[in-house]
Amino acid sequence: MTTPRQLTNSAWTVKDQPNANAVKRLMENAGLTQLVASLLIQRGFEDQEEVLGFLNPALSAMHHSLLMKDMKEAVSRLHQAIEDEERILIYGDYDVDGTTAVAMVASYLEGVGGQVETYIPRRYEEGYGVSLEGVRYASENRFSLMLTLDCGTKDFDSLQDAAERGIDVIVCDHHLPEESLPAAFAVLNPKRSDCPYPFKELSGCGVAFKLLQSLANRMDLPESGIYEELDLVAISIGADLVELKGENRIMASQGLRQLRKRQRPGILALMRAADIHQAPQTVRDISFTLGPRINAAGRMDHAQRVVDLLMEKNDARANEMAREIEEMNLRRRDVDESTTAEALLQLEQSPEESFCNIVHGANWHRGVVGIVASRMIESRYRPSVVLSEENGVLIGSTRSVDGVDMHDALESCSDLLLQFGGHTMAAGLSLDAKNLEAFKIRLNDAVRTQLNGVTPKPIIRCDREVHISELSLEALKELEQLEPFGPGNPTPVFILRNVISVRPPRTIGNQGRHLKIAIKDPSSDSPTIDTIGWNMGDLAPQIKQNVPLDLAFTLVKNTWKPRGWQNRTELNLHLRSIQLASSPETAG
């Protein structure tokens, strides 16, 4: 038998399979199918009570918000500001997590009598976090209370300035704090070392939601009004890629139901402008549809426009604002594609043996450099840095791969950098252009050291091997019990061995970017299943009809309407990786 011949450059791992008796016990105790029971045990759920809690995420299972450090003081101060009709500035980051949090908090506070105004910093003029300009605006316009959402934990200088100006600041954030905290009236952050709150992985919008929960209790208002805001929390969770465990799973699940049941005028208008005909059904839908459009405003213009859209109650005005944001998204997409093309051309000319992709260009739009860095990884699987040169300074973003702590790698080059910050998988940085060559060498050495000199490969983590006869719409419906999927609860990945393409593969999409094959098991009467490989169109010439293949894939359903007929739904496979099979037919 031969070794499988790689078509996609990836390593496959298969999780340990659970004990058969444990699977049988869980099937009987919880009334589950064998497939779902085995997947749950693989994910660490074996106790019946835990399993039922996971499969039925209930709002009643959420932790009491007053468990969060500083919450009692924060809600008391906020309540006082509402009662005394103080001016409250709701300040948030310019990404999806920040803008959804600002819209949610401002809308709710307006509804309970708060005198509020919203403020989103301009990405390129003010930068990330609480800006000195923002504090000055608050002071000049006589705001006595400021809420910072999805930022503030590390903004020492600006929050000190706010304190000196007599402005009380309540921080709602989820980023990892330094050893000390800024000068604020209250810092709500479950990642504080002294915070007893049991769940640490809330989004920024999730932390803000807990503040509103406490406020509702303090004002003796029904919590049902708060739960109506979970649609925005679900969008923040989907776009910010926080772990879909614990309370995030509960809020994402309930928020998706809220999105399906009722859309705000702004969300409905955004869907209409983008020609999206149904509300997001999954967290993945959010990250591919609403998320990029909400982010586009902050990348291409000013994210305040998103907050205004999300808070808008008039349909006609919402439609007009949504069309403008869709135009920004289309412009962002064009800039993304042109910059990616330039970056890939540059990448082709760089040494293949490098441990890090580093590309740069004059006046590349800073709003897309992070997206382009992700594209670099798709092309050549290495940690990637994309830099835009502006007036002798290089400013950009990094994206990493499994096994490389990009923040740590940048730390080792800190003497060459003007500024950097972020976390393991993504970071931002700036440096003087004259330091570029030294930076390339130093960063490449740092990444090589972390990887022990071994070129990285993407790892496809598979749950189990299956036979094609196990795949059906009914099986997919069983898997939907495990949703919502995302970080911490990934979509199940399966392996099929020795299937064949029943006809020559074809390419679909713009410039034949995607691969489409119809596969079946030649040794059985199982039906043929359509299979899509996104961004795998270049593999089509290497796949021959009737030559055995091994596939790593996820299950999806495709609903479409043949002309003159009712909607049809069929099972599809979405490829994660593909190999020429190690079967007797391919053995040499």
C-alpha positions as CSV (number, residue, x, y, z in Angstrom):
1,M,0.0,0.0,0.0
2,T,1.3,3.4,-0.9
3,T,1.2,6.6,1.2
4,P,-1.6,9.0,0.2
5,R,-0.3,11.6,-2.3
6,Q,-1.0,15.1,-1.1
7,L,-3.0,17.4,-3.2
8,T,-3.6,20.0,-0.5
9,N,-0.7,20.8,1.8
10,S,-2.0,19.7,5.1
11,A,-1.5,17.1,7.9
12,W,-4.6,15.1,9.0
13,T,-5.1,14.0,12.6
14,V,-8.0,11.9,13.8
15,K,-9.2,12.2,17.4
16,D,-9.2,9.2,19.7
17,Q,-12.4,7.4,19.4
18,P,-14.5,7.1,22.5
19,N,-15.1,3.9,24.4
20,A,-18.0,2.0,22.9
21,N,-19.7,1.3,26.2
22,A,-19.5,5.0,27.2
23,V,-21.2,5.9,23.8
24,K,-23.9,3.3,24.4
25,R,-24.6,4.5,27.9
26,L,-24.9,8.1,26.8
27,M,-27.2,7.1,23.9
28,E,-29.5,5.4,26.3
29,N,-29.4,8.0,29.1
30,A,-29.8,11.1,26.9
31,G,-31.7,9.6,24.0
32,L,-29.0,10.4,21.4
33,T,-27.9,8.8,18.2
34,Q,-24.5,7.0,18.1
35,L,-23.0,9.8,16.0
36,V,-23.9,12.6,18.3
37,A,-23.1,10.7,21.5
38,S,-19.6,9.9,20.2
39,L,-18.9,13.5,19.2
40,L,-20.1,14.8,22.6
41,I,-17.8,12.4,24.5
42,Q,-14.9,13.5,22.2
43,R,-15.6,17.1,23.2
44,G,-15.5,16.3,26.9
45,F,-19.2,15.8,27.6
46,E,-20.1,12.5,29.2
47,D,-22.2,13.3,32.2
48,Q,-25.9,13.3,31.3
49,E,-26.7,16.6,33.1
50,E,-23.8,18.3,31.3
51,V,-24.8,16.9,28.0
52,L,-28.4,18.1,28.3
53,G,-27.2,21.5,29.4
54,F,-25.0,21.7,26.3
55,L,-27.7,20.6,23.9
56,N,-30.3,22.9,25.4
57,P,-28.5,26.2,26.2
58,A,-30.8,28.1,28.6
59,L,-30.6,31.7,29.8
60,S,-31.3,30.4,33.3
61,A,-27.9,28.8,33.3
62,M,-26.1,32.1,33.0
63,H,-24.0,33.4,36.0
64,H,-25.2,36.3,38.1
65,S,-23.7,39.5,36.8
66,L,-22.9,40.8,40.3
67,L,-20.2,38.1,40.5
68,M,-18.0,40.3,38.2
69,K,-15.5,42.4,40.1
70,D,-16.5,46.1,40.3
71,M,-20.0,45.4,38.9
72,K,-21.8,46.6,42.1
73,E,-19.9,49.9,42.0
74,A,-20.4,50.2,38.2
75,V,-24.1,49.7,38.1
76,S,-24.6,52.0,41.1
77,R,-22.8,54.8,39.4
78,L,-24.6,54.2,36.1
79,H,-28.0,54.2,37.8
80,Q,-27.1,57.4,39.6
81,A,-26.2,59.0,36.3
82,I,-29.5,58.1,34.8
83,E,-31.5,59.3,37.8
84,D,-29.6,62.6,37.9
85,E,-29.8,63.1,34.1
86,E,-26.1,63.3,33.7
87,R,-24.6,63.2,30.2
88,I,-23.2,59.7,29.5
89,L,-20.7,59.1,26.6
90,I,-20.8,55.6,25.2
91,Y,-17.3,55.0,23.7
92,G,-16.5,51.9,21.8
93,D,-13.9,50.3,19.5
94,Y,-14.4,50.5,15.7
95,D,-14.7,46.8,15.0
96,V,-17.8,44.6,15.2
97,D,-17.5,43.8,18.9
98,G,-17.2,47.5,19.8
99,T,-19.9,48.9,17.5
100,T,-22.5,46.3,18.4
101,A,-21.8,46.9,22.1
102,V,-22.1,50.7,21.7
103,A,-25.4,50.3,19.8
104,M,-26.8,47.9,22.3
105,V,-25.9,49.9,25.4
106,A,-26.9,53.3,23.9
107,S,-30.3,51.9,22.7
108,Y,-31.0,50.3,26.1
109,L,-30.0,53.3,28.2
110,E,-32.0,55.7,26.0
111,G,-35.0,53.4,26.6
112,V,-34.6,53.7,30.4
113,G,-34.1,57.5,30.4
114,G,-30.4,57.9,30.0
115,Q,-29.0,61.0,28.4
116,V,-26.5,59.3,26.1
117,E,-24.3,60.0,23.1
118,T,-22.1,57.6,21.2
119,Y,-18.5,58.0,20.2
120,I,-16.4,55.7,17.9
121,P,-12.7,56.8,17.3
122,R,-11.6,57.3,13.8
123,R,-9.4,54.3,13.0
124,Y,-6.5,56.1,11.3
125,E,-6.5,59.5,13.0
126,E,-7.1,58.3,16.7
127,G,-6.0,54.7,16.6
128,Y,-7.1,51.7,18.7
129,G,-8.5,52.2,22.3
130,V,-9.6,55.2,24.2
131,S,-8.0,58.2,22.5
132,L,-6.9,61.5,24.1
133,E,-9.1,63.1,21.5
134,G,-12.1,61.2,22.7
135,V,-11.5,62.2,26.3
136,R,-11.1,65.8,25.3
137,Y,-14.4,65.6,23.4
138,A,-16.1,64.2,26.6
139,S,-14.7,67.0,28.7
140,E,-15.5,69.8,26.3
141,N,-19.1,68.5,25.9
142,R,-19.6,68.1,29.7
143,F,-20.0,64.4,29.9
144,S,-19.5,63.3,33.6
145,L,-19.6,59.6,32.9
146,M,-18.0,57.6,30.2
147,L,-18.5,53.9,29.4
148,T,-15.7,52.3,27.3
149,L,-16.8,49.1,25.5
150,D,-14.4,46.5,24.1
151,C,-11.5,48.8,25.1
152,G,-10.0,50.7,28.0
153,T,-8.1,48.0,30.0
154,K,-4.7,49.2,28.7
155,D,-5.5,52.8,28.1
156,F,-3.5,54.2,31.0
157,D,-2.7,57.7,29.7
158,S,-6.1,58.6,28.3
159,L,-8.0,57.3,31.4
160,Q,-5.7,59.2,33.7
161,D,-6.5,62.3,31.6
162,A,-10.2,61.5,32.0
163,A,-9.8,61.2,35.8
164,E,-8.0,64.5,36.0
165,R,-10.8,66.2,34.0
166,G,-13.3,64.9,36.5
167,I,-14.9,62.2,34.2
168,D,-15.8,58.9,35.8
169,V,-15.0,56.0,33.5
170,I,-16.6,52.5,33.6
171,V,-14.5,50.1,31.5
172,C,-16.3,47.1,29.9
173,D,-13.6,45.0,28.2
174,H,-12.4,41.5,27.7
175,H,-8.7,42.0,26.6
176,L,-6.0,40.6,28.9
177,P,-5.0,43.3,31.4
178,E,-1.5,44.4,32.4
179,E,-0.2,43.8,35.9
180,S,-1.9,47.1,37.0
181,L,-5.2,48.6,35.9
182,P,-5.9,52.1,34.6
183,A,-7.4,55.0,36.6
184,A,-11.1,54.2,36.2
185,F,-14.2,54.3,38.4
186,A,-14.7,50.6,37.6
187,V,-13.1,48.0,35.4
188,L,-15.4,45.2,34.3
189,N,-13.2,42.6,32.8
190,P,-13.5,38.9,33.6
191,K,-9.8,38.4,32.8
192,R,-8.8,40.5,35.7
193,S,-6.7,38.3,38.0
194,D,-8.8,39.4,41.0
195,C,-12.2,38.9,39.2
196,P,-14.2,35.9,40.5
197,Y,-16.5,35.8,37.6
198,P,-16.7,32.1,36.5
199,F,-16.7,32.5,32.7
200,K,-13.6,34.4,31.4
201,E,-14.2,34.3,27.6
202,L,-17.0,36.9,27.1
203,S,-16.8,39.2,24.1
204,G,-16.6,42.9,24.8
205,C,-20.3,43.2,23.9
206,G,-20.9,40.2,26.3
207,V,-19.3,42.2,29.2
208,A,-21.5,45.2,28.3
209,F,-24.6,42.9,28.3
210,K,-23.8,41.8,31.9
211,L,-23.7,45.5,32.9
212,L,-27.2,45.9,31.4
213,Q,-28.4,42.8,33.2
214,S,-27.3,44.3,36.5
215,L,-28.9,47.6,35.6
216,A,-32.2,46.0,34.8
217,N,-32.2,44.2,38.2
218,R,-31.2,47.5,40.0
219,M,-34.1,49.4,38.3
220,D,-36.5,46.5,38.9
221,L,-37.1,46.1,35.1
222,P,-38.0,42.8,33.4
223,E,-34.9,40.9,32.1
224,S,-36.9,40.0,29.0
225,G,-36.1,43.5,27.7
226,I,-32.4,42.7,28.0
227,Y,-32.7,39.4,26.2
228,E,-34.0,41.3,23.2
229,E,-30.4,42.7,22.9
230,L,-28.9,39.3,22.4
231,D,-29.0,39.5,18.6
232,L,-26.2,42.1,18.8
233,V,-24.3,40.0,21.3
234,A,-24.5,37.0,18.9
235,I,-23.1,39.1,16.1
236,S,-20.2,40.2,18.3
237,I,-19.5,36.6,19.2
238,G,-19.6,35.5,15.6
239,A,-17.3,38.2,14.3
240,D,-14.9,38.3,17.2
241,L,-14.3,34.5,17.2
242,V,-14.5,34.1,21.0
243,E,-14.9,30.5,22.2
244,L,-18.4,29.1,21.8
245,K,-18.5,27.6,25.3
246,G,-20.4,28.4,28.5
247,E,-22.2,31.7,28.4
248,N,-21.0,32.5,24.9
249,R,-22.8,29.4,23.6
250,I,-26.0,30.3,25.5
251,M,-25.9,33.9,24.2
252,A,-25.0,33.0,20.7
253,S,-27.8,30.4,20.5
254,Q,-30.4,32.7,22.0
255,G,-29.2,35.6,19.9
256,L,-29.4,33.6,16.7
257,R,-33.0,32.8,17.6
258,Q,-33.6,36.5,18.1
259,L,-32.1,37.3,14.7
260,R,-34.4,34.7,13.0
261,K,-37.5,35.9,14.9
262,R,-37.0,39.7,14.5
263,Q,-34.5,41.9,12.8
264,R,-33.9,45.5,13.8
265,P,-34.5,47.9,10.9
266,G,-30.7,48.4,10.5
267,I,-30.0,44.7,10.3
268,L,-32.9,44.1,7.9
269,A,-31.7,47.0,5.8
270,L,-28.1,45.6,5.8
271,M,-29.4,42.2,4.6
272,R,-31.5,43.8,1.9
273,A,-28.7,45.9,0.6
274,A,-26.4,42.9,0.4
275,D,-29.2,40.8,-1.3
276,I,-29.2,38.4,1.7
277,H,-32.7,36.7,1.8
278,Q,-32.7,35.1,5.2
279,A,-31.4,35.9,8.7
280,P,-28.1,34.3,9.7
281,Q,-28.8,30.7,10.7
282,T,-25.3,29.9,12.2
283,V,-22.4,31.8,13.7
284,R,-20.5,31.0,10.5
285,D,-23.2,33.0,8.6
286,I,-22.6,36.0,10.8
287,S,-18.8,35.9,10.2
288,F,-19.3,35.7,6.4
289,T,-22.2,38.0,5.9
290,L,-23.0,40.6,8.6
291,G,-19.5,40.7,10.2
292,P,-17.5,41.9,7.1
293,R,-20.1,44.6,6.3
294,I,-20.2,46.0,9.8
295,N,-16.4,46.0,9.8
296,A,-16.2,47.7,6.4
297,A,-17.4,51.0,7.7
298,G,-14.5,51.2,10.2
299,R,-12.0,50.0,7.6
300,M,-13.0,52.4,4.8
301,D,-14.7,55.4,6.5
302,H,-16.0,55.8,10.1
303,A,-17.5,53.0,12.2
304,Q,-19.9,55.6,13.8
305,R,-22.1,55.0,10.7
306,V,-22.6,51.4,11.7
307,V,-23.7,52.4,15.2
308,D,-26.1,54.9,13.7
309,L,-27.5,52.2,11.4
310,L,-27.9,49.6,14.2
311,M,-29.8,52.2,16.3
312,E,-32.0,53.5,13.5
313,K,-35.7,52.9,13.9
314,N,-36.9,54.4,10.6
315,D,-36.9,51.9,7.7
316,A,-36.3,54.4,4.9
317,R,-33.3,56.0,6.7
318,A,-32.0,52.6,7.6
319,N,-32.2,51.5,3.9
320,E,-30.3,54.5,2.8
321,M,-27.5,54.1,5.4
322,A,-27.3,50.3,4.6
323,R,-26.8,51.0,0.9
324,E,-23.9,53.4,1.8
325,I,-22.3,50.7,4.0
326,E,-22.7,48.0,1.3
327,E,-20.9,50.4,-1.1
328,M,-18.1,50.6,1.4
329,N,-18.0,46.9,1.6
330,L,-17.8,46.6,-2.2
331,R,-15.0,49.2,-2.2
332,R,-13.2,47.3,0.6
333,R,-13.5,44.1,-1.4
334,D,-12.0,45.8,-4.5
335,V,-9.1,47.2,-2.4
336,D,-8.6,43.8,-0.7
337,E,-8.4,42.0,-4.1
338,S,-6.0,44.4,-5.7
339,T,-3.7,44.6,-2.6
340,T,-3.8,40.8,-2.3
341,A,-2.8,40.4,-6.0
342,E,0.2,42.7,-5.4
343,A,1.1,41.0,-2.2
344,L,1.0,37.5,-3.7
345,L,3.2,38.6,-6.6
346,Q,5.7,39.8,-4.1
347,L,5.4,36.6,-2.1
348,E,6.2,34.5,-5.2
349,Q,9.5,36.3,-5.4
350,S,10.5,35.7,-1.8
351,P,12.4,32.5,-0.7
352,E,10.2,29.5,-0.3
353,E,12.2,28.3,2.7
354,S,11.4,31.4,4.7
355,F,9.5,30.8,8.0
356,C,7.5,34.0,7.8
357,N,5.7,35.8,4.9
358,I,6.6,39.5,5.0
359,V,5.3,41.8,2.2
360,H,5.0,45.6,2.0
361,G,3.8,48.2,-0.4
362,A,3.5,52.0,-0.7
363,N,0.3,53.4,0.7
364,W,-1.6,50.1,0.8
365,H,-4.9,50.7,2.5
366,R,-4.5,50.0,6.2
367,G,-8.1,48.8,6.4
368,V,-7.3,45.6,4.5
369,V,-3.8,44.6,5.6
370,G,-5.1,42.2,8.2
371,I,-7.4,40.5,5.6
372,V,-4.4,40.3,3.1
373,A,-2.2,38.7,5.8
374,S,-4.8,35.9,6.1
375,R,-4.7,35.5,2.3
376,M,-0.9,35.1,2.5
377,I,-1.4,32.2,4.9
378,E,-3.9,30.6,2.5
379,S,-1.2,30.8,-0.3
380,R,1.8,29.9,1.7
381,Y,1.2,28.5,5.2
382,R,3.4,30.7,7.3
383,P,2.9,33.4,9.9
384,S,2.3,36.5,7.7
385,V,3.1,40.3,8.0
386,V,1.6,42.8,5.7
387,L,2.9,46.4,5.9
388,S,1.9,49.7,4.3
389,E,4.6,52.3,3.8
390,E,3.5,55.9,4.6
391,N,6.0,58.7,4.8
392,G,8.9,56.5,5.8
393,V,7.0,54.5,8.3
394,L,5.7,50.9,7.8
395,I,2.3,50.2,9.5
396,G,0.6,46.8,9.4
397,S,-0.9,43.7,10.8
398,T,0.2,40.1,11.4
399,R,-1.7,36.8,11.3
400,S,-0.3,33.6,12.7
401,V,-0.6,29.8,12.4
402,D,-0.8,26.9,14.8
403,G,2.4,26.7,16.9
404,V,3.6,30.3,16.5
405,D,2.9,33.0,19.2
406,M,3.2,36.1,17.0
407,H,3.1,38.5,19.9
408,D,6.1,36.7,21.4
409,A,7.9,36.8,18.1
410,L,7.3,40.6,17.8
411,E,8.5,41.0,21.4
412,S,11.9,39.7,20.4
413,C,12.1,42.4,17.7
414,S,10.8,45.2,19.9
415,D,13.9,47.3,19.7
416,L,13.3,47.6,15.9
417,L,9.6,48.6,16.3
418,L,8.0,51.9,17.0
419,Q,4.9,50.2,18.4
420,F,3.2,46.8,18.5
421,G,0.4,45.1,20.3
422,G,-2.1,42.2,20.0
423,H,-2.1,38.6,20.9
424,T,-0.9,35.1,19.9
425,M,-2.7,34.8,16.5
426,A,-2.9,38.5,15.4
427,A,-1.1,41.7,16.1
428,G,-0.5,45.2,14.8
429,L,2.9,46.9,14.5
430,S,4.8,49.9,13.1
431,L,8.4,50.5,12.3
432,D,10.8,52.9,10.6
433,A,11.3,51.8,7.0
434,K,15.1,51.8,7.5
435,N,14.7,48.9,9.9
436,L,12.7,46.7,7.5
437,E,15.6,44.4,6.4
438,A,16.8,43.8,9.9
439,F,13.2,43.2,11.1
440,K,12.7,40.5,8.4
441,I,15.8,38.6,9.5
442,R,15.1,38.9,13.2
443,L,11.4,37.9,12.9
444,N,12.2,35.0,10.6
445,D,14.7,33.7,13.2
446,A,12.2,34.1,16.0
447,V,9.5,32.1,14.1
448,R,12.1,29.5,13.1
449,T,13.0,29.0,16.7
450,Q,9.4,28.6,17.8
451,L,8.9,26.0,15.1
452,N,12.2,24.1,15.9
453,G,13.3,24.7,12.3
454,V,10.3,22.6,10.8
455,T,8.2,24.3,8.1
456,P,4.6,24.4,9.3
457,K,1.7,22.6,7.7
458,P,-2.0,23.3,8.3
459,I,-3.4,20.6,10.6
460,I,-6.9,19.3,9.7
461,R,-8.3,17.9,13.0
462,C,-10.8,15.2,12.0
463,D,-13.4,13.7,14.3
464,R,-13.7,10.3,12.7
465,E,-13.7,8.2,9.5
466,V,-17.2,7.5,8.0
467,H,-18.6,5.4,5.2
468,I,-20.6,7.3,2.6
469,S,-23.7,5.3,3.6
470,E,-23.7,7.2,6.9
471,L,-24.1,10.6,5.2
472,S,-27.6,12.0,4.8
473,L,-29.7,15.0,5.5
474,E,-30.9,13.1,8.6
475,A,-27.4,12.7,9.9
476,L,-26.8,16.5,9.3
477,K,-30.0,17.2,11.3
478,E,-28.5,15.2,14.1
479,L,-25.3,17.2,14.0
480,E,-27.3,20.5,14.2
481,Q,-28.0,19.6,17.8
482,L,-24.4,20.5,18.5
483,E,-24.7,24.0,17.1
484,P,-23.8,26.8,17.3
485,F,-20.3,25.8,16.0
486,G,-17.2,28.0,16.3
487,P,-14.0,28.2,18.3
488,G,-14.1,25.8,21.2
489,N,-16.9,23.8,19.5
490,P,-15.8,23.3,15.9
491,T,-17.9,22.0,13.1
492,P,-17.3,18.2,12.9
493,V,-14.8,17.1,10.3
494,F,-15.0,13.6,8.8
495,I,-12.9,11.5,6.5
496,L,-14.0,9.4,3.5
497,R,-11.6,6.9,2.1
498,N,-11.4,5.5,-1.5
499,V,-14.2,7.4,-3.1
500,I,-14.1,8.4,-6.8
501,S,-15.2,11.4,-8.9
502,V,-17.9,10.0,-11.2
503,R,-17.2,12.6,-13.9
504,P,-14.4,15.0,-14.6
505,P,-14.1,17.7,-12.0
506,R,-15.0,21.3,-12.8
507,T,-14.2,24.7,-11.5
508,I,-16.8,27.3,-10.5
509,G,-16.9,30.8,-9.2
510,N,-15.0,33.9,-10.2
511,Q,-12.0,32.9,-12.5
512,G,-12.6,29.2,-11.6
513,R,-11.5,29.7,-8.1
514,H,-13.5,26.8,-6.6
515,L,-13.5,23.0,-7.2
516,K,-16.6,20.9,-7.7
517,I,-16.6,17.2,-7.9
518,A,-19.4,14.6,-7.7
519,I,-18.2,11.6,-5.6
520,K,-19.4,8.1,-4.7
521,D,-18.2,4.9,-3.2
522,P,-17.5,2.5,-6.2
523,S,-18.0,-0.5,-3.9
524,S,-21.6,0.3,-2.9
525,D,-24.9,1.6,-4.2
526,S,-24.7,4.7,-2.1
527,P,-25.8,7.9,-3.9
528,T,-23.6,10.4,-5.6
529,I,-22.8,13.6,-3.5
530,D,-21.7,17.0,-4.8
531,T,-18.5,18.2,-3.1
532,I,-17.1,21.7,-3.1
533,G,-13.5,22.8,-2.4
534,W,-13.4,26.5,-1.8
535,N,-10.3,28.1,-3.3
536,M,-9.2,24.7,-4.6
537,G,-9.9,25.2,-8.3
538,D,-6.2,24.9,-9.2
539,L,-6.4,21.2,-8.2
540,A,-8.9,20.2,-10.9
541,P,-6.2,19.0,-13.4
542,Q,-4.7,16.7,-10.8
543,I,-8.0,14.9,-10.1
544,K,-9.0,12.2,-12.6
545,Q,-12.4,10.5,-13.1
546,N,-12.6,7.1,-11.3
547,V,-9.3,7.5,-9.5
548,P,-9.7,6.9,-5.7
549,L,-9.6,9.9,-3.4
550,D,-9.5,10.5,0.4
551,L,-11.5,13.5,1.6
552,A,-11.6,15.5,4.8
553,F,-14.8,17.5,4.9
554,T,-17.8,19.0,6.7
555,L,-21.4,18.3,6.0
556,V,-23.7,21.1,4.7
557,K,-27.1,21.3,3.1
558,N,-27.7,23.2,-0.1
559,T,-31.2,24.6,-0.8
560,W,-31.9,25.7,-4.4
561,K,-34.9,26.2,-6.6
562,P,-35.0,24.6,-10.1
563,R,-36.8,26.7,-12.6
564,G,-40.5,26.0,-12.4
565,W,-40.2,23.7,-9.3
566,Q,-40.3,24.0,-5.6
567,N,-37.2,24.4,-3.4
568,R,-35.0,21.4,-3.2
569,T,-32.5,20.6,-0.4
570,E,-29.6,18.2,-0.9
571,L,-26.6,17.2,1.0
572,N,-23.2,18.6,0.0
573,L,-19.7,18.1,1.3
574,H,-17.3,21.1,1.9
575,L,-13.7,20.0,1.5
576,R,-11.1,20.8,4.1
577,S,-8.5,18.8,2.4
578,I,-8.1,16.2,-0.4
579,Q,-5.6,13.4,-1.2
580,L,-5.1,10.8,-3.8
581,A,-6.0,7.6,-1.9
582,S,-3.6,5.0,-0.6
583,S,-5.8,2.2,-2.1
584,P,-4.8,-0.9,-4.1
585,E,-5.9,0.8,-7.2
586,T,-3.2,3.6,-6.7
587,A,-0.5,1.3,-5.4
588,G,2.5,1.0,-7.7
